[in-house]
Amino acid sequence: MGSDLVSSPSTIFSYGHQLQKGQKISLEKEAGGSLTKIIMGLGWDAKKKKTFFGLGSKDQEIDLDASCALFDEQNQPVDIVFFGQLASRDGSIRHTGDNRTGAGDGDDEQIVVDLSKVSPSVKSLVFVVNSFTGQSFAEIENAFCRVINGGNNQELAKYDLSCNGSHTAMVMAKVYRHNGEWKMHAIGDNTSGRTFQDLLPAMKASL
């Protein structure tokens, strides 16, 4: 786990919303009032790899990367936050750093969003995850993304990402403006790619 992760609770709050694929929620309603900062947390574990002839198992390392792309009203990308650019140009979004193994409990990577500083020209924030080391999601377990209220560390919503398959990436969720408030759409679309550039077509399709 990265040392720069924002402090967050290790337990799931009972009022946290367990999202289903395709579900949309109002983040402010889940927070019970105004909401200025959210944290998108990503966690995963690598399945143990069977050794030769299936005699025992050994640990393996899988490098999942979380990224956030900012899109305008015309659904065009205007900025990206990922392990190679840890902050958006307007300073509203910050990546806490790359975790290359999935080791540790809780969130392995986090993207912190100050909603009050997101440019008015930005309509949507699309969060994706990809396997930089190339393993498919069949090699991953206990994978999730969750949204935390940055003001009080309350977990607002959680979405289970664990699913066997040959895909190496997923469009996790979209946080977007609608009628003056921020909402979240749990997308969960499987795709393939090792970098965020590979995922741009899938991200645009989610809009």
Steps between C-alpha positions, in 0.01 A plus 500: 500500500628845415619712789312806377154346522237716664394365837178305466304253712580130471138397552202544272249747638147359508373805315746453215316424174590166337471579131388271222616524139322786324367659821501877543494687832519857624823536697369799693189308610718211613714750693192656658587852389756705315802313374827669403758220494483133408758222494482220246673201655610186315603174664593154374691184583692275263391138503768254599654334197517122483848359475622233259264200480268681742715412799439795734470867410705816509432871524490712188503875450242679287525870427154650456491870418213736578457805278252784467420678173323837492250561218326818389140558383593372152633177655856589405787421740659811649735350761611171654621398846701177523827368643697704246316825576393502862300824489262668258612830353233691693606334827156354570599132472796322656623141471666380822751277321554171323466164677672234290403183686157528667662409832338624822147544626248768407554740212809434289463815288295813550397796288395807701256741336425850629162548332496870586812554287402298193481738205141598403584386146544140623181295494619147572779320686551145375691256722670199345727220616741302286747219555833658415680168538259336256333237719127461448239553769484120533825537699351760736273465803340727761505788252282803571465871451329725752415864546579662835385838630829686533355716776424228754632171347146363467478237230227615261501216250688182416512299180634144476741462205588133551395291203679228311572579140765556239464879517795703624320826575169644612315828476407515869279801549409849391448801727310770316303821538123485462257777587752672724610195700761229472382148425673167459437232240638151571599392149705181539569449129774248426760595242867443423812711517816558700489882506237770526566590134377151405180564694400840355255349245327301776489809724340710227248223431395513868396864466 
